[in-house]
Amino acid sequence: MSDDGQDSAASQDRGRETEAWKEKGVILRASIYIFGTHLFAAFVWLLFYVGQHADK
């Protein structure tokens, strides 16, 4: 009977670790998307800036 209690506790610990891992993954993915979007926006802004100041 004590084995079932230990398995249940170990299972709960793994569940918490899995949730923490998923949360870190979401934060990392969101950070990459936000950084990438800003990088792309800066590149587009740079294209407009260069195009506006180009000798025609």
C-alpha positions in Angstrom: 0.0 0.0 0.0 2.8 2.4 0.7 4.1 1.9 -2.9 0.9 3.4 -4.3 1.3 6.5 -2.1 4.9 6.9 -3.3 3.9 6.4 -6.9 1.2 8.9 -6.6 3.5 11.5 -5.0 6.2 10.9 -7.7 3.5 11.2 -10.4 2.4 14.6 -8.9 6.0 15.8 -8.8 6.5 14.8 -12.5 3.2 16.6 -13.3 4.5 19.8 -11.7 7.8 19.5 -13.5 6.0 19.0 -16.8 3.8 22.0 -16.2 6.8 24.2 -15.3 8.6 22.9 -18.4 5.6 23.8 -20.6 5.3 27.2 -19.0 9.0 27.9 -19.7 8.5 26.7 -23.3 5.6 29.1 -23.8 7.5 32.0 -22.4 10.5 31.2 -24.6 8.4 30.8 -27.7 6.5 34.0 -27.1 9.8 35.9 -26.5 11.2 34.6 -29.8 8.1 35.5 -31.7 8.0 39.0 -30.2 11.8 39.5 -30.9 11.4 38.2 -34.4 8.4 40.4 -35.1 10.2 43.5 -33.9 13.3 42.6 -35.9 11.2 42.2 -39.0 9.4 45.5 -38.4 12.8 47.2 -37.9 14.0 45.8 -41.3 10.9 47.0 -43.0 11.3 50.5 -41.4 14.9 50.5 -42.6 13.8 49.7 -46.2 11.4 52.6 -46.1 14.0 54.9 -44.6 16.6 54.0 -47.2 14.1 54.2 -50.0 13.0 57.6 -48.9 16.6 59.0 -48.8 17.8 57.3 -52.0 18.9 59.5 -54.9 16.3 59.1 -57.6 
